[in-house]
Amino acid sequence: MKLGNFDELAEQYGQHRPGYAPQILDVLLGMVGKPTETIDFVDVGAGTGIWTRMASRRGCRTRAVEPSGPMRTVGASQNGNASIEWIEGSAERTGLAGSSADLLTMASSFHWPDYTGATTEFQRVLRPGGRFCALWNPRLIEANPLLVQIEDDLKTLVPGLKRVSSGRSDFCESLYEKLSKTEGFSEVVYLEARHVERQTPERYMGLWRSVNDIRVQAGERLFDAFLAKIEERIAGLEHIEATYLTRAWVARSRA
């Protein structure tokens, strides 16, 4: 398995990954300035469509762009009543027509593509005044001592681990300035909101099994040892309370 390749984790990802704070979506839709049912919403690097479905259920005309076949297959199978068009494509080459989107997002995925290639493509796809939003959904582990213990176990087992996808990474901390200096974007806004999930032990373990960067860096032996340690920590619990911080960076397209 390669870093950033979620093909083998699609089922786990689709089944266990948490949703995003709905307050963030409320604000984004309000920023577009159009009736929700007329908003053309594109989610790039959509994965299995966790964030995409939230937008679709609000009534947006919704498209999901995702390069991984297994992720698209799992996502489409979970559409339910949501009306989502699934498209094979990447951030640098979405395959979408120019000026065809009012709101384009990347949820927990903007750290993977080439920055310049992706932002150039997004400005092509967005209508004048359209919004681009990059968002992540990291856990606030400090809100629960149990989660702090588990993170400490990880650091002990895999010293020097570099978390690639966290929404609290160096990439995210410099993103406001980077977007502000990107030609073609203006009016950069930062948003954040918290939400809490009470997860069964089975779902909590499934969340860890869906994490790509730790598995690749640790190797299967250490990753399995870490999972066993988590199971020790949560033995006998009916649920694990996890607080999430949805963080979003929004920019207006000048094109």
Secondary structure, DSSP 8 states (H G I E B T S, - for coil): --TT--GGGHHHHHHH-----HHHHHHHHHHHTS-GGG-EEEEES-TTSHHHHHHHHTT-EEEEE-S-HHHHHHHHHT-TT--EEEE---SS-----TT-EEEEEEES-TTSS-HHHHHHHHHHHEEEEEEEEEEE--B-GGG-HHHHHHHHHHHHHSTT---SS-TTSHHHHTHHHHHHTSTTEEEEEEEEEEEEEEE-HHHHHHHHHT-HHHHHHH-HHHHHHHHHHHHHHHTT-S-EEEEEEEEEEEEEE--
